[in-house]
Amino acid sequence: MSSGNLLFMDDVDRKLLLSLQANGRISNADLARAVDLAPSSTLDRVRKLEERGLIRGYRALLDPTELGYHVQAMVLISLDRHQAGPIDEFEARVRAVPEVVTCLHVTGRYDYMLHVVLRDIDHLRNLLTHSLGAIRGVEKQETFLVLSTVKDDQGFPLAESPGVAVPERRTLEVSSEEARIVADDAAASQNPGGVTCRRQSR
């Protein structure tokens, strides 16, 4: 997605994206009612948002506890080398580990932050020892158990300009005499060879 896409969305596009982020299974008819558009126009808008890369796909959100994953942890990892080869190899190996939900390449004392889900503590131990610890180039690991989830992923903010409040639009009031003077000046600029007389009001 281009970094400028957010700036070229109108309010209807934002409402569409907000609705789809909240409920990816919403019907086109319900979506059209939410944004006050015809169903055909709504479908066309959504397709254009997909083509522009603003919508990458649609997925179901699963409950990890119901799936048997009762332990979540954040694992910080440092590599012993930082050349392209070792980095590419580590990232390829991590992508193949099913317990790794998210892997972020970060700055600071560690190189990577991994969000992992597990059945129990023994599962965590095996992951750290036989899966992540066995990847060539891993120098150090530090693990933090997740006690609770305060806020789940709820999608991205869709403000007109991220982090910047949109200023209120204000209307400048002018008197009828001032408006007439501006109009006369505009006419004069379009007719530079002519003469425009303006009587001063008293």
N, C-alpha and C positions, 0 to 999 in steps of 0.2 A: 504493500500500500504506500502510495506517495505521501510524504509528510504534509503536503498541502491539501489532501483530499478533504480534511475536516473543515477547511476554510471555504470550500466550494459546495457545502451542503446547505440546503434550506431547512426550514423547520419541519417540513413534511418528511424529508429524509431522516432527520434526527428522531422523529416520532416513530418511524418505521423501524429504525435500528434499535431503539429502546424497547419497543414492543417485542421484537424478535429476540433480543437478548434475554428478556424476561420469560418468554415462552416461544421456543423455536418450533413448536407444533401448532401454533395458532393458525386457524384456517385463513385463506385469503379473504373470505367474506368478512370475518371478524376483524382482520387487519384493516380492511378498507373502511369499516365503520369506525375504527379507532382513530384513523387519520382523516376521516371525512372525504374520501375519494371514491370514485367508481372502482369496482373490482378489477376491471381491465387495466385501468391506470395504475392501480396499486401493484398488480402483477408486473407490469412493465417497469415500474420504479425499482422493485425488488431485484429484477433481473439485471438492471443497470448497476445497482449497488454490488451485485455479485461480480459482474464483468469488471468493475473498477477495483475489485480486490478488497472492498470494505467488508464483505461477508465471505469468510474463508470456508465455511461449511456449517453443518448442523449435527449436533451430537446429543445423546441422552446422558443425563447426569445420574450416576449410580451411587448408591449408598455403600461406602466401604465396610461399615459394620455389618450390614446385612449380607455382604459378600464374604464375611469371615475375617476381615482385616481389622483387628482390634488394637493394633499398635501403629502409630505413625511417628516418624522421626525426620529430623533434618541432619544430613551428614555433610560436613565440610571436608574437602579434600585438597591436599597440596600435591603437586607433581614435582619430581626431582629434576626434570628438564622442561624447558619452555620453548623448544623448537617446534616447528610445524609438524614434523613427523610424530613425535610423542603425543602432541595434543590431538592430532587427528585420530591416532590409534585409541587413545583413552576415550574420546567422544564416541567413536564407533562401538567400542565395547559397552559403554554405559547405555547406549540406545538399545542394546540387545538384552538388557536386564529388565524383566517385566515388573519387578517391584519398584523400579524408579519411575515415579509419576512425572516429575519435573527435574531437569538438570539445567542450572544456570551457571554461566561463566562469569565470574565476578572479580572485582578488584579487592585489594586488601591482603591480609595475611594468608588467606587461602585462595585457591584458584577456582574451585567449583563448590556450588551449594546444591545438594540433592534432596528432594522430598521423596521419601520412601514410605510404602505401606506394607505391613507385615501381619502375620497371624498372631504371633506372640514374641516374647523376648528371645527364645531359642531361634526362631526364624530370623530375627535381627542379627543375632550372633553369627549365624551361618552366612547371612548376606555380607556382613562386614569382613568375615574371615575368608570365605571361599569364593565370593563373587567380586566384590569391590576390591578387597585386599589382594586378590590374585591378579589384578590388572597391572601389567608392567608399567612402571613409572610412578605408581602411587607411593608417595613418600610419607604422608601423614594423614590420619583421619581423626575427626572429632565429631561426636554424635550427640545430638540434643533430642530427647524424647518430647513429643508434643503432648501436653496435658489436656488441652481443649482447643477447639476452633472458635475463635471470637468472631471472625467474619469470613464467610466463604466467598469464592469468586462470584461476583455479581455482574461481571461485564465491565466495560470501559466507560469512563465519563465522556459525555458527548456535548460539552459546553461549546459555545461558538468559538472561543479561544481558550484552550486549557489553562486554568489557573488565573484567568483574567476576567474580571467582571465586565459585562457588556454595559457601556454607559447608556443612560437613559436618553432617548431622543427628545430634543427640545425644539420648540417652534419659536422663531423670532417674530414678535409682533411689530408691525410698522404702521404708521399713520397713512391715511389715504394720500396726503400731500407728498410724503416721502415715496410712496409707491409710484405716483405720477412722475416725480422727478427721475426715478430710476428708469421708468419706461421711456421717458423723453431722451435720456442719455443713451439708452440702448438703440433707439431709433437713429440717433445722430451717429453712432458708431457704424451703423449699417449704411449711412449715407454721408460719407465724409465730405463730399463736395457741396452739400446743401447747408442751409442755415436753419438752426432751430432756435426759436425764441422761447424763453421761459419767464413768465411774469412772477416776480417775488411776492409772496403773500405777506400781508401786513398784520 
